[in-house]
Amino acid sequence: MQDRLRIRGLDRLAAAVVAVRTTAEAVAFFEDLCTVAELRSMSQRLEVAELLAGGATYADVAERTGASTATISRVNRSLEYGADGYKQVLALLAGASEDEEDSPSHSQPE
């Protein structure tokens, strides 16, 4: 864990997230762990990060997500100067999407 972020139990929480094996398990864990408002907020920030990383403007992001400019600015700061967590997760998600597209169940009939 980075020195600048010292939250008691964060390593344990991160280990729990890494231990989850399926999306269904993750959803169940997050539903028990977080309030609906927290889940909406985190989901929105991830969507904001994805759009910003894809080159969307603040105005476009605000329109598409309903996020405030303060939230968009905070996410953008994390993308630019943060711990690269968003970038790492977005790359992993992009890789997972590519894997799904390459799987036989998603391929086009010949």
C-alpha positions, 0 to 999 in steps of 0.5 A: 500500500502506498504511504500516502493512503493509510486506511486501517484494514484497506489491505484486508479489503483489497485481499477480499476483492482479489479473492472474489472469483466471479462477477456474481460473487463480487456483486453479492459482496459489494451489495453487503459491504456498501450502501446503494449510494456508495455503489452508485458513486463508485460505479459512476466514477468508474464510468467517468474514468472510462469515458475520460480515458477514451478522450471524452470531454467534461461536458460529454461525460457530465451529460452521459453519466450525470456526474458533477464537474467536481466528480469528473475533475477528481477522477481526472486528477486520479487518472493524471496524477494518481496511483494508476489504479483506474488505468490498471483496472481499465486495461484489465477490463479492456483485456477481459472484453477482448477475451470475451470477443475472441471466445467461441461463444461470441464469434460470428458464424462462418 
